[in-house]
Amino acid sequence: MNARYALFSARDGYDDLALRLPASIIFIAHGGQKLFGWFGGYGLEGTAQWMASIGLEPGLLMATLAGSAEFFGGLLLLVGLLTRPAAMVLAVTMAVAIATVHLSNGLFMSNNGFEFGLALLGISAALALLGAGTLSLDRLMGHVDNANRATR
């Protein structure tokens, strides 16, 4: 299996879709809050100031990285393109959020704890391992690669 095919590998099945779709909506919305101020968010400047205030410096870079990972990673999950690498980036983003913001507040969301971040981390890790499934651009790209290899 060449590296390009491994990048787009997707197994048969629709179960991955049950993880990809809800997670992608959540990530796109949270990234939109950070980058664009959508859905009541603070936008890039406000998010950058907040990140700097909690010690994530430089704030603008950290806000751009977190917002972009969530927004663009969420878009990639939605269509099932580069699902494994996007999910890995999202898992790391959630691990950083848990460690720097939520861990000291305990588990429960009612105290700004890490339970929601942990759920998204688990979903992201599962997608990094499983891939996007049958209904995905990864699957289409994998099939295109297989067809090209068969004719060489």
Secondary structure, DSSP 8 states (H G I E B T S, - for coil): --HHHHHT---S-SHHHHHHHHHHHHHHHHHHHHHH-GGG--HHHHHHHHHHHTT-SSHHHHHHHHHHHHHHHHHHHHHTSSHHHHHHHHHHHHHHHIIIIIGGG-S-GGGT-SHHHHHHHHHHHHHHHH---SSSHHHHHHHHHHHHHHH-
